[in-house]
Amino acid sequence: MKRLILVRHAKAEEHGLKPDYDRRLRPRGRKDSKLVAGILQKSHGIKPDHIISSPAPRAKETAEIFSDVLHFPHVSIIKELDLYNGMSSNEFIQLIRATDESAKTVMVFGHNPHIYMYAHNLLPAFYLDVPTGTAISILFDIEDWNDLNPKEGRLEFHEYPKLYKAPKF
């Protein structure tokens, strides 16, 4: 059994204040990242074996916050520029297939609309919202990442910050 967790970066600085690539997390984004990472650790027992992130600061910061909570070393995070530039679903599958078979849980930190597209392509059906800070866990009944195929995953969980915040009236 293999687990792939897709994470959309948390809330970032507004568009237009600096080049898109350079946008960093807002304080809310840092807080939301700690919240969701804590839920993954406490409620789901997540311990990543491999983390791949877009190198854009907002995605990299999100990955680093999750890494701190999940006890994964920052230096072991793989930066993949094409997660920022946008790779096709087939290219994404090739990236994951290249993962060492010893890795049971792989996390990927990136951007929308691509995170949504990857989930949609890997699951038989996926039509859920993917707000900032979302973590989507997909299970695959395979022993080797080389056997990963589209539409063969099973949704394990879909966590996002607003699930755990009291509504504002």
C-alpha positions as CSV (number, residue, x, y, z in Angstrom):
1,M,0.0,0.0,0.0
2,K,1.3,3.5,-0.9
3,R,0.0,6.8,0.2
4,L,0.3,10.1,-1.7
5,I,-0.6,13.3,0.0
6,L,-1.2,16.4,-2.2
7,V,-0.9,19.7,-0.3
8,R,-1.9,23.1,-1.7
9,H,0.2,25.8,-0.2
10,A,-1.3,27.8,2.6
11,K,-2.7,31.4,2.5
12,A,-0.1,33.6,0.8
13,E,0.5,37.3,0.2
14,E,-1.9,39.0,-2.2
15,H,-1.2,39.0,-5.9
16,G,0.3,42.1,-7.5
17,L,2.5,43.2,-4.6
18,K,5.5,41.3,-5.9
19,P,6.2,38.7,-8.6
20,D,3.9,35.7,-8.2
21,Y,6.8,33.3,-7.7
22,D,8.1,35.3,-4.8
23,R,4.9,35.5,-2.7
24,R,5.4,34.2,0.9
25,L,2.9,32.9,3.4
26,R,0.8,35.3,5.4
27,P,0.7,34.8,9.2
28,R,-2.7,33.0,8.7
29,G,-1.0,30.7,6.2
30,R,1.7,29.7,8.8
31,K,-1.0,29.1,11.4
32,D,-3.1,27.1,9.1
33,S,-0.1,25.0,8.0
34,K,0.6,24.1,11.6
35,L,-3.1,23.3,12.2
36,V,-3.4,20.9,9.3
37,A,0.0,19.3,9.8
38,G,-1.0,18.7,13.4
39,I,-4.2,17.0,12.3
40,L,-2.3,14.8,9.9
41,Q,0.1,13.8,12.7
42,K,-2.5,13.3,15.5
43,S,-5.5,12.1,13.7
44,H,-3.9,10.2,10.8
45,G,-0.5,9.2,12.2
46,I,1.3,10.6,9.1
47,K,5.1,10.2,8.9
48,P,6.3,11.1,5.4
49,D,9.1,9.2,3.8
50,H,9.6,11.6,0.9
51,I,8.6,15.2,0.3
52,I,8.6,17.0,-3.0
53,S,7.8,20.8,-3.1
54,S,7.5,23.6,-5.6
55,P,10.4,25.9,-4.8
56,A,8.2,28.9,-4.8
57,P,8.5,30.5,-1.3
58,R,4.8,30.0,-0.3
59,A,4.9,26.2,-1.2
60,K,8.4,25.7,0.3
61,E,7.4,27.4,3.6
62,T,4.2,25.3,3.8
63,A,6.4,22.2,3.2
64,E,8.8,23.3,5.9
65,I,6.1,23.9,8.5
66,F,4.6,20.5,7.8
67,S,8.1,19.0,8.0
68,D,8.7,20.5,11.4
69,V,5.4,19.1,12.8
70,L,5.9,15.7,11.1
71,H,9.6,15.4,12.0
72,F,10.9,15.4,8.5
73,P,14.3,17.1,7.8
74,H,14.1,20.3,5.7
75,V,17.3,19.3,3.9
76,S,15.6,16.2,2.5
77,I,12.8,18.1,0.8
78,I,13.2,17.8,-3.0
79,K,12.4,21.0,-4.9
80,E,10.8,20.5,-8.3
81,L,10.5,23.7,-10.3
82,D,7.9,22.1,-12.6
83,L,5.5,22.0,-9.7
84,Y,5.4,25.8,-9.9
85,N,5.5,26.0,-13.7
86,G,2.8,23.4,-14.0
87,M,3.3,19.8,-15.2
88,S,0.7,17.7,-16.9
89,S,-1.0,14.9,-15.0
90,N,1.0,12.4,-17.0
91,E,4.3,14.2,-16.2
92,F,3.2,14.3,-12.5
93,I,2.6,10.6,-12.5
94,Q,6.1,10.1,-14.1
95,L,7.6,12.2,-11.2
96,I,5.9,10.0,-8.6
97,R,6.7,6.8,-10.4
98,A,10.4,7.8,-10.0
99,T,10.1,7.7,-6.2
100,D,12.1,5.0,-4.5
101,E,9.8,2.0,-3.7
102,S,10.9,2.0,-0.1
103,A,8.9,5.3,0.4
104,K,5.4,4.4,1.7
105,T,4.1,7.9,2.2
106,V,5.0,10.7,-0.2
107,M,3.9,14.3,0.2
108,V,3.8,16.8,-2.7
109,F,3.4,20.6,-2.0
110,G,2.2,22.7,-4.9
111,H,-0.3,25.1,-6.3
112,N,-3.8,25.2,-7.7
113,P,-5.2,24.4,-10.2
114,H,-2.6,21.6,-10.5
115,I,-3.1,20.0,-7.1
116,Y,-6.8,19.7,-7.9
117,M,-6.0,18.3,-11.4
118,Y,-3.6,15.7,-10.0
119,A,-6.3,14.5,-7.4
120,H,-8.9,14.5,-10.1
121,N,-6.7,12.4,-12.4
122,L,-5.6,9.9,-9.6
123,L,-9.0,9.2,-8.1
124,P,-12.0,7.6,-9.9
125,A,-13.9,10.8,-9.0
126,F,-12.8,14.0,-7.3
127,Y,-14.9,17.1,-7.2
128,L,-14.1,18.6,-3.8
129,D,-12.9,22.1,-3.2
130,V,-9.2,22.6,-2.6
131,P,-8.8,25.8,-0.6
132,T,-5.4,27.0,0.5
133,G,-3.8,24.7,3.1
134,T,-5.7,21.6,1.9
135,A,-4.2,18.1,2.3
136,I,-5.6,15.3,0.1
137,S,-4.5,11.8,0.9
138,I,-4.8,9.1,-1.8
139,L,-4.1,5.4,-1.1
140,F,-2.9,3.1,-3.9
141,D,-3.0,-0.7,-3.7
142,I,0.5,-1.1,-5.1
143,E,3.9,-2.1,-3.7
144,D,6.0,-0.1,-6.1
145,W,5.5,3.5,-7.3
146,N,6.2,2.4,-10.8
147,D,2.8,0.7,-10.8
148,L,1.0,4.0,-10.2
149,N,-1.8,4.6,-12.7
150,P,-4.5,7.2,-13.2
151,K,-8.0,6.7,-11.6
152,E,-6.8,3.8,-9.3
153,G,-6.4,5.7,-6.1
154,R,-8.8,5.8,-3.1
155,L,-9.5,9.0,-1.1
156,E,-8.3,8.5,2.4
157,F,-8.9,12.0,3.7
158,H,-9.4,15.6,2.6
159,E,-8.4,18.0,5.3
160,Y,-8.4,21.8,5.2
161,P,-8.1,24.6,7.8
162,K,-11.8,25.8,7.8
163,L,-12.9,22.3,8.9
164,Y,-11.4,23.1,12.3
165,K,-12.3,26.7,12.7
166,A,-15.5,28.1,14.3
167,P,-17.7,29.9,11.9
168,K,-17.6,33.7,12.1
169,F,-21.0,35.4,12.4
